[in-house]
């Protein structure tokens, strides 16, 4: 599935507190970089996206075209929800 990198995804790397105590005080935990944010969008791993897009994940910029896995939302069929219990 094709994907175009937008400006907000290609923003510079943000610093994240290394200590868990400091992380707990933050309002949110930002992604390490644009590659991690895009991998999350496709419910995958950065390493997997690197295999789909050789040489692109380390130098992402606005307008870059990437390929990602097409993910479907899992929806159990009627009656399957209670059978698994």
C-alpha positions in Angstrom: 0.0 0.0 0.0 1.6 3.3 -1.0 2.1 6.0 1.5 3.4 9.6 1.2 5.4 11.1 4.1 3.9 14.4 5.3 5.7 17.2 7.1 4.6 16.3 10.6 5.9 12.7 10.2 9.3 13.9 8.9 9.9 16.2 11.9 13.2 16.1 13.6 13.9 13.4 16.2 12.5 14.3 19.6 14.3 13.6 22.8 12.7 11.2 25.2 13.6 10.9 28.9 15.7 7.8 29.4 14.6 7.2 33.0 11.2 5.7 33.6 10.5 8.1 36.4 11.0 11.0 34.1 8.9 9.4 31.4 6.0 9.0 33.9 5.9 12.8 34.3 5.5 13.5 30.6 2.0 14.1 29.1 2.8 11.7 26.3 5.7 9.6 24.9 6.6 10.9 21.5 8.0 8.5 18.8 11.8 8.4 18.5 11.6 9.4 14.9 9.4 9.5 11.8 10.3 5.9 10.9 8.9 4.7 14.2 5.7 6.8 13.7 5.1 5.4 10.2 5.8 1.8 11.4 3.1 2.3 14.0 0.7 3.6 11.4 1.1 0.3 9.5 1.0 -1.9 12.7 4.5 -3.1 11.9 8.1 -2.8 12.8 10.7 -0.3 11.4 12.9 -3.2 10.3 10.0 -4.7 8.2 9.4 -1.3 6.6 13.2 -1.1 5.8 12.8 -4.4 3.9 9.9 -3.0 1.9 11.7 0.3 1.3 15.5 -0.3 1.1 17.5 2.7 1.9 14.6 5.1 2.5 13.7 4.7 6.2 16.9 6.4 7.6 16.6 9.5 5.4 12.8 10.3 5.4 11.7 13.7 4.2 8.4 15.3 3.2 7.1 13.9 -0.1 8.9 10.5 0.0 6.9 7.6 -1.3 6.9 4.4 0.8 5.3 1.0 0.7 3.6 -0.4 3.7 1.7 -3.5 4.5 -2.1 -3.3 4.0 -3.7 -4.2 7.3 -7.3 -5.2 7.8 -9.1 -4.6 11.0 -10.0 -7.9 12.7 -13.7 -8.3 13.2 -15.0 -11.6 14.5 -18.0 -13.1 12.8 -21.3 -13.1 14.6 -21.3 -15.7 17.3 -17.5 -16.2 17.4 -16.9 -13.8 20.3 -18.3 -16.1 23.0 -17.1 -19.4 21.5 -13.4 -18.6 22.3 -14.1 -18.4 26.1 
